Amino acid sequence: MDFLEKFQESIKIPTYWPLKSQEGDTTAEAPLFCFQDFIKNNFTAFHNAAQRWVLNPYSVIYHLPGRNSTNAVLFLSHYDVVHAENEKWQFDPFGAEIKNGFVYGRGSIDMKSTLICIMEAAENLCAQGWKPEKDIWFSFGGDEERGGYLGAKEAALWFKERKQKFDWILDEGSPVAENQIDGIETPVALIGVEEKGNLSLWLTVEQEPGHASRPPKVQAAEILAKALVRIGKKSFPYKLRPVVEEFFKEVSKLIPGVKGFVLRHARKLGPLFFKLVATNPTMQSMFRTTIAITMLEGSEADNVMPSKVRAVINMRLLYPWTVQTATAFIKKTINDKQVQISEYEPGADPVAANCNHTDYKQHGWQEIKNALNDVYPGVPLMPFIMVAITDSRHYKNLTNSIIRFNPQKLDPDEIKRVHGHDERISVENLNRELLFYTNLLRLL
């Protein structure tokens, strides 16, 4: 199979986690094993050169020994995808159909394209007899979309037990953004050097169940609604992180006039800066911990008073907010003992830039820049904050530098398709991504 055919075949393996399935469900885990076998059987030159460890259905690790084994780099990716609502797609989510230069399929952007491009780049180089200078490791997860607790977390423990450290780590992240920043017409490479945390909380109010014809004076839904209104009126405060400040300094070079001046002096101008840029959800997410009300539950019948009503709020935590401090903030904001607050699932604290280093360009940045040179000539690199969470957070104690970047040029329409309907990637983007990883591996 050629490169494009391999990519199509990877999409056809339905590596999503079926609704209501649990760990150990052999039917759900079978496609994950199938994908592991697929990459083993279709990248033979790489597998002849690398060592391979399969930890479980959710984790497979590779090692390409380098000439200088005192230095090591880790590439991360994942092969699981989110569930697709088939009836809302124009194409079969797992058909990998090509139309008008695009490959349609769940995981085409997030993130089988990256995994297959990494493998194809390594395959081609190994077939040519290439050997890296540094040790290169690859860790691929099968449950990133569910938090990475069985894949990436176990792989990170595996590395820790072997006392393996990395100069830097590369994982998924923001793309080469096209038409995504107001006032900038040229594409810019958004290099994620910091990552927000994630926390979902249950807000629950209980009451005596009964017939809807005899409602209590104060209903549980009313109490919950008041709590949600309080949350809506009490936002987390704005905070200008150094990474975001540096991002806007770089952006200001591309924007003339007063707006460019304000962006360049964000910290000094304070309120004026926030008034200018924090005008939409995308920008606001860079300046504060966000709160989204994502789930509501009550009675299952229209004439029955529920024994409890509850909601889920999801927060993306901007450093230095943590799971503990954000939970305390919500409790104080609601200020009602009738509302029980508990974790929906284990939360994740944010990962500050380079974990403990302020110089985000210290490791990996120059290699990324050089690898991009002939893929996107002249495109500037800008430090960015990853507002979603990635598997890389499980590896934060194994390195002082984590880079989150997707070497695909994406406009707002393509971004919306990630986790949405009719997810797709252009063949042009696939070829660019393959060239990027080929360049990058050659530099190591």
C-alpha positions as CSV (number, residue, x, y, z in Angstrom):
1,M,0.0,0.0,0.0
2,D,1.1,3.5,-0.6
3,F,1.0,6.3,2.0
4,L,-2.5,7.5,1.2
5,E,-3.9,4.0,1.2
6,K,-2.3,3.2,4.6
7,F,-4.0,6.3,6.0
8,Q,-7.4,5.3,4.5
9,E,-7.1,1.9,6.0
10,S,-6.2,3.3,9.4
11,I,-9.4,5.4,9.3
12,K,-11.5,2.3,8.5
13,I,-10.5,0.7,11.9
14,P,-13.3,1.9,14.2
15,T,-11.2,2.7,17.3
16,Y,-13.9,4.6,19.2
17,W,-15.1,3.6,22.6
18,P,-18.7,2.4,22.4
19,L,-21.1,4.1,24.7
20,K,-21.6,2.4,28.1
21,S,-18.6,0.1,27.5
22,Q,-16.2,-0.6,30.4
23,E,-12.5,-1.5,30.7
24,G,-12.0,-5.1,29.8
25,D,-14.8,-5.1,27.2
26,T,-13.2,-7.4,24.6
27,T,-15.5,-6.1,21.9
28,A,-14.5,-2.5,22.5
29,E,-10.8,-3.3,22.9
30,A,-10.6,-5.5,19.8
31,P,-10.3,-2.6,17.3
32,L,-7.5,-1.1,19.5
33,F,-5.5,-4.3,19.2
34,C,-6.4,-4.4,15.5
35,F,-4.8,-0.9,15.0
36,Q,-1.7,-2.0,16.8
37,D,-1.4,-4.9,14.5
38,F,-2.1,-2.7,11.5
39,I,0.9,-0.4,12.1
40,K,3.1,-3.4,12.9
41,N,2.2,-5.1,9.6
42,N,2.4,-2.0,7.3
43,F,5.6,-0.3,8.5
44,T,8.0,-3.2,8.3
45,A,11.3,-1.3,7.8
46,F,10.6,0.7,10.9
47,H,9.7,-2.4,12.9
48,N,12.9,-4.1,11.8
49,A,14.9,-1.2,13.2
50,A,12.9,-0.4,16.3
51,Q,12.1,-2.2,19.6
52,R,8.4,-2.6,20.4
53,W,6.5,-3.0,23.6
54,V,2.7,-3.5,23.8
55,L,1.6,-2.7,27.4
56,N,-2.1,-3.2,26.8
57,P,-4.8,-2.3,24.2
58,Y,-4.3,1.3,25.1
59,S,-0.6,1.6,24.8
60,V,2.2,0.7,22.4
61,I,5.8,1.9,22.7
62,Y,8.7,2.0,20.2
63,H,12.4,2.8,20.5
64,L,14.8,3.7,17.7
65,P,18.3,3.6,19.2
66,G,20.5,6.6,18.4
67,R,24.2,7.0,18.1
68,N,24.2,9.3,21.1
69,S,22.0,7.5,23.7
70,T,22.5,10.2,26.3
71,N,19.9,12.3,24.5
72,A,16.3,11.3,23.9
73,V,13.2,12.7,22.3
74,L,9.6,11.3,22.6
75,F,6.8,11.5,20.0
76,L,3.3,11.1,21.3
77,S,0.1,10.3,19.4
78,H,-3.1,8.4,19.9
79,Y,-5.2,6.0,17.8
80,D,-8.5,6.2,19.5
81,V,-11.2,8.5,18.2
82,V,-14.5,9.9,19.5
83,H,-17.9,8.4,18.7
84,A,-19.5,9.5,15.5
85,E,-23.2,10.1,14.9
86,N,-23.4,8.3,11.6
87,E,-26.8,9.7,10.6
88,K,-25.5,13.2,10.8
89,W,-22.5,12.6,8.4
90,Q,-22.6,13.0,4.7
91,F,-20.1,10.2,4.5
92,D,-19.4,7.0,6.3
93,P,-17.3,8.1,9.3
94,F,-15.2,5.0,8.9
95,G,-15.3,4.8,5.1
96,A,-12.2,7.0,4.4
97,E,-13.8,8.3,1.2
98,I,-11.9,10.9,-0.9
99,K,-13.8,13.7,-2.4
100,N,-12.5,17.0,-3.8
101,G,-9.1,16.5,-2.4
102,F,-10.3,15.6,1.1
103,V,-10.2,12.3,3.0
104,Y,-13.4,12.1,5.2
105,G,-13.4,10.1,8.4
106,R,-13.5,10.1,12.1
107,G,-9.9,10.7,13.4
108,S,-8.7,12.1,10.1
109,I,-7.4,15.2,11.9
110,D,-7.6,14.0,15.5
111,M,-5.3,12.2,15.2
112,K,-4.6,9.3,13.0
113,S,-3.2,11.6,10.4
114,T,-0.4,12.5,12.7
115,L,0.3,8.9,13.8
116,I,0.4,7.6,10.3
117,C,2.6,10.5,9.1
118,I,5.1,9.9,11.9
119,M,5.2,6.2,11.0
120,E,5.5,6.7,7.3
121,A,8.3,9.2,7.8
122,A,10.2,6.8,10.0
123,E,9.4,3.9,7.7
124,N,10.9,5.7,4.6
125,L,14.0,6.8,6.5
126,C,14.6,3.4,8.0
127,A,14.2,1.8,4.6
128,Q,17.1,4.1,3.4
129,G,19.3,2.9,6.2
130,W,19.0,6.1,8.3
131,K,19.9,6.0,12.0
132,P,19.2,9.0,14.3
133,E,21.8,10.7,16.4
134,K,19.5,10.8,19.4
135,D,17.4,8.0,20.9
136,I,13.9,8.5,19.5
137,W,10.9,7.0,21.4
138,F,7.3,6.8,20.2
139,S,4.4,6.2,22.6
140,F,0.9,5.8,21.1
141,G,-2.2,5.7,23.2
142,G,-5.6,4.1,22.8
143,D,-7.7,6.1,25.3
144,E,-6.6,9.7,25.0
145,E,-10.2,10.7,24.3
146,R,-11.1,9.3,27.7
147,G,-8.3,10.9,29.6
148,G,-5.3,8.6,28.9
149,Y,-5.5,6.9,32.3
150,L,-5.0,3.4,30.8
151,G,-2.7,4.3,28.0
152,A,-0.5,7.4,28.4
153,K,-0.5,7.2,32.2
154,E,0.6,3.6,32.2
155,A,3.3,4.3,29.5
156,A,4.6,7.2,31.6
157,L,4.9,4.9,34.6
158,W,6.7,2.4,32.4
159,F,9.3,5.1,31.4
160,K,9.6,6.3,35.0
161,E,10.4,2.7,36.2
162,R,13.2,2.7,33.7
163,K,14.4,6.1,34.7
164,Q,14.0,7.3,31.2
165,K,14.1,11.1,30.7
166,F,13.6,13.2,27.5
167,D,15.1,16.3,26.2
168,W,11.7,17.3,24.9
169,I,8.4,15.7,24.0
170,L,6.1,16.4,21.0
171,D,2.4,15.8,21.2
172,E,-0.8,17.0,19.4
173,G,-1.7,20.7,19.7
174,S,-2.7,23.8,17.8
175,P,-2.2,24.0,14.1
176,V,-0.8,26.3,11.5
177,A,-3.7,28.7,11.9
178,E,-5.3,30.3,8.8
179,N,-7.8,33.1,9.1
180,Q,-8.2,32.4,12.8
181,I,-6.8,35.5,14.3
182,D,-8.5,38.8,13.6
183,G,-6.3,41.2,11.7
184,I,-3.8,38.6,10.5
185,E,-4.2,37.4,6.9
186,T,-1.0,35.2,6.8
187,P,-0.9,31.7,8.4
188,V,0.9,31.4,11.8
189,A,2.3,28.3,13.5
190,L,0.8,28.1,17.0
191,I,3.3,26.2,19.1
192,G,1.7,25.0,22.4
193,V,4.1,25.3,25.2
194,E,1.6,25.4,28.0
195,E,-1.6,23.4,28.7
196,K,-4.8,24.3,30.6
197,G,-6.1,21.8,33.1
198,N,-9.5,20.1,33.1
199,L,-12.2,19.6,35.8
200,S,-15.8,18.5,35.6
201,L,-18.0,18.7,38.6
202,W,-21.4,17.3,39.5
203,L,-23.8,19.7,41.1
204,T,-26.6,17.7,42.7
205,V,-29.7,18.7,44.7
206,E,-31.9,16.0,46.2
207,Q,-35.6,16.0,47.2
208,E,-38.4,13.7,48.1
209,P,-39.8,12.2,44.9
210,G,-43.6,12.3,44.2
211,H,-46.3,13.1,41.9
212,A,-45.9,16.3,39.8
213,S,-49.4,17.4,40.9
214,R,-48.1,18.0,44.5
215,P,-44.8,19.9,44.0
216,P,-43.0,21.1,47.1
217,K,-42.8,24.8,47.9
218,V,-39.1,25.0,46.9
219,Q,-38.1,22.5,44.2
220,A,-34.7,20.9,43.7
221,A,-34.5,22.2,40.1
222,E,-35.1,25.8,41.4
223,I,-32.2,25.4,43.9
224,L,-29.9,24.0,41.2
225,A,-31.0,26.7,38.7
226,K,-30.0,29.4,41.3
227,A,-26.7,27.8,41.8
228,L,-26.0,27.8,38.0
229,V,-27.0,31.4,37.7
230,R,-24.6,32.4,40.5
231,I,-21.8,30.6,38.6
232,G,-22.8,32.4,35.4
233,K,-22.5,35.7,37.1
234,K,-19.2,35.0,38.9
235,S,-16.5,34.3,36.3
236,F,-13.0,33.4,37.1
237,P,-10.7,36.5,37.0
238,Y,-8.6,37.4,34.0
239,K,-4.9,36.6,34.2
240,L,-2.2,37.3,31.6
241,R,0.1,34.4,31.5
242,P,3.7,35.1,30.3
243,V,3.1,32.7,27.3
244,V,0.0,34.6,26.3
245,E,1.7,37.9,26.7
246,E,4.6,36.7,24.4
247,F,2.0,35.4,21.9
248,F,0.4,38.8,21.6
249,K,3.8,40.5,21.3
250,E,4.5,38.3,18.3
251,V,1.0,38.9,16.9
252,S,1.5,42.7,17.2
253,K,4.4,42.5,14.7
254,L,1.8,41.6,12.1
255,I,-0.8,44.2,13.1
256,P,-0.1,47.9,12.4
257,G,-1.5,50.9,14.2
258,V,-3.1,51.3,17.6
259,K,-4.3,47.7,17.9
260,G,-0.7,46.4,17.4
261,F,0.6,48.9,20.0
262,V,-2.0,47.7,22.6
263,L,-1.1,44.0,21.9
264,R,2.6,44.8,22.2
265,H,2.1,46.4,25.7
266,A,-0.6,44.1,27.1
267,R,0.7,44.0,30.7
268,K,1.1,47.8,30.9
269,L,-2.3,48.6,29.4
270,G,-4.2,45.9,31.4
271,P,-7.9,46.6,31.2
272,L,-7.7,48.3,27.8
273,F,-5.9,45.2,26.5
274,F,-8.5,42.8,27.8
275,K,-11.3,45.0,26.5
276,L,-9.7,44.9,23.0
277,V,-9.0,41.2,22.7
278,A,-11.3,39.3,25.1
279,T,-14.3,39.8,22.8
280,N,-15.0,36.2,21.9
281,P,-14.9,32.8,23.5
282,T,-11.7,31.7,21.8
283,M,-9.8,34.7,23.1
284,Q,-11.3,34.6,26.6
285,S,-10.2,31.0,27.0
286,M,-6.6,32.3,26.9
287,F,-7.1,34.6,29.8
288,R,-9.2,32.8,32.4
289,T,-10.4,29.5,33.7
290,T,-13.6,28.9,31.7
291,I,-16.9,27.3,32.9
292,A,-19.2,25.4,30.6
293,I,-22.6,23.9,31.7
294,T,-22.6,20.7,29.7
295,M,-25.1,18.3,31.2
296,L,-28.5,18.6,33.0
297,E,-30.5,15.7,34.5
298,G,-33.9,15.5,36.2
299,S,-36.9,13.3,36.1
300,E,-37.3,10.7,33.4
301,A,-41.1,11.3,33.3
302,D,-43.0,14.6,32.8
303,N,-45.4,13.9,35.7
304,V,-42.9,12.7,38.3
305,M,-40.9,14.9,40.7
306,P,-37.2,13.7,40.5
307,S,-35.5,12.4,43.6
308,K,-32.5,14.5,42.5
309,V,-31.6,17.0,39.8
310,R,-28.0,17.5,38.8
311,A,-25.8,19.3,36.3
312,V,-22.2,19.0,35.1
313,I,-20.0,22.0,34.7
314,N,-16.7,21.6,32.9
315,M,-13.8,23.9,33.6
316,R,-10.6,24.4,31.7
317,L,-8.1,25.5,34.3
318,L,-5.7,28.4,33.6
319,Y,-2.5,28.2,35.7
320,P,-2.2,28.7,38.6
321,W,-5.7,27.5,39.2
322,T,-5.8,23.8,40.2
323,V,-8.5,21.1,40.7
324,Q,-8.5,21.9,44.4
325,T,-8.6,25.7,44.2
326,A,-11.1,25.7,41.3
327,T,-13.4,23.4,43.3
328,A,-13.2,25.7,46.3
329,F,-14.0,28.7,44.1
330,I,-17.2,27.0,42.8
331,K,-18.3,26.0,46.4
332,K,-17.8,29.6,47.6
333,T,-19.6,31.0,44.6
334,I,-22.7,28.7,45.0
335,N,-22.6,29.1,48.8
336,D,-25.5,26.7,49.4
337,K,-25.2,23.5,51.4
338,Q,-28.2,22.0,49.6
339,V,-26.0,21.7,46.5
340,Q,-23.7,18.8,46.7
341,I,-20.5,19.2,44.7
342,S,-18.4,16.2,43.6
343,E,-16.0,15.3,40.8
344,Y,-17.6,13.9,37.6
345,E,-14.2,12.2,36.8
346,P,-10.6,12.7,38.0
347,G,-9.5,16.3,37.1
348,A,-6.2,17.3,35.7
349,D,-4.1,20.3,36.9
350,P,-2.7,22.7,34.2
351,V,0.9,22.2,32.9
352,A,2.8,25.4,33.0
353,A,5.2,26.3,30.2
354,N,8.1,23.8,30.0
355,C,7.0,22.5,33.4
356,N,9.6,24.5,35.4
357,H,11.4,26.6,32.8
358,T,10.5,30.1,31.6
359,D,12.5,29.8,28.4
360,Y,10.1,27.8,26.2
361,K,12.6,27.9,23.3
362,Q,15.2,26.0,25.2
363,H,14.4,22.5,23.9
364,G,12.7,21.4,20.6
365,W,11.7,24.8,19.4
366,Q,14.5,25.3,17.0
367,E,14.1,21.8,15.6
368,I,10.4,22.4,15.0
369,K,11.2,25.7,13.3
370,N,13.8,24.1,11.0
371,A,11.5,21.2,10.1
372,L,8.8,23.7,9.1
373,N,11.1,25.9,6.9
374,D,10.4,24.2,3.5
375,V,6.8,23.1,4.5
376,Y,5.5,26.5,5.3
377,P,8.2,29.0,4.1
378,G,8.1,32.3,6.0
379,V,5.4,31.2,8.4
380,P,6.2,32.7,11.9
381,L,6.2,30.5,15.0
382,M,4.3,31.8,18.0
383,P,4.1,30.4,21.6
384,F,0.6,29.4,22.4
385,I,-1.5,28.0,25.3
386,M,-3.3,24.7,24.6
387,V,-6.8,25.2,25.9
388,A,-7.7,21.5,25.6
389,I,-5.9,18.7,27.4
390,T,-3.5,16.1,25.8
391,D,-1.8,12.9,26.8
392,S,1.4,14.8,27.3
393,R,0.3,15.9,30.8
394,H,0.9,12.4,32.0
395,Y,4.6,12.7,31.0
396,K,5.3,16.1,32.5
397,N,7.7,14.7,35.1
398,L,9.8,13.0,32.4
399,T,11.0,16.2,30.7
400,N,11.4,20.0,31.1
401,S,10.0,20.7,27.7
402,I,6.6,19.7,26.2
403,I,5.6,21.0,22.7
404,R,2.1,20.6,21.5
405,F,1.7,21.2,17.8
406,N,-0.2,20.0,14.8
407,P,1.7,20.7,11.5
408,Q,-1.5,21.0,9.4
409,K,-2.8,24.3,8.0
410,L,-6.4,24.6,9.2
411,D,-9.0,27.3,8.8
412,P,-12.0,27.8,11.2
413,D,-14.2,25.5,9.1
414,E,-11.8,22.6,9.4
415,I,-11.2,23.2,13.1
416,K,-15.0,22.9,13.7
417,R,-15.0,19.4,12.2
418,V,-12.7,18.0,14.9
419,H,-15.0,16.0,17.1
420,G,-17.8,17.2,14.8
421,H,-19.6,15.9,11.8
422,D,-17.8,15.2,8.5
423,E,-14.3,15.4,10.0
424,R,-11.8,15.5,7.1
425,I,-8.3,16.3,6.1
426,S,-7.0,17.5,2.7
427,V,-4.5,15.3,0.9
428,E,-2.3,18.4,0.6
429,N,-2.2,18.7,4.4
430,L,-1.3,15.0,4.7
431,N,1.6,15.5,2.4
432,R,2.7,18.6,4.3
433,E,2.6,16.7,7.6
434,L,4.6,13.8,6.2
435,L,7.3,16.2,5.0
436,F,7.4,18.0,8.3
437,Y,7.9,14.7,10.3
438,T,10.5,13.5,7.7
439,N,12.4,16.8,8.2
440,L,12.1,16.6,11.9
441,L,13.3,13.0,12.3
442,R,16.3,13.8,10.0
443,L,17.3,16.6,12.4
444,L,17.5,14.2,15.4
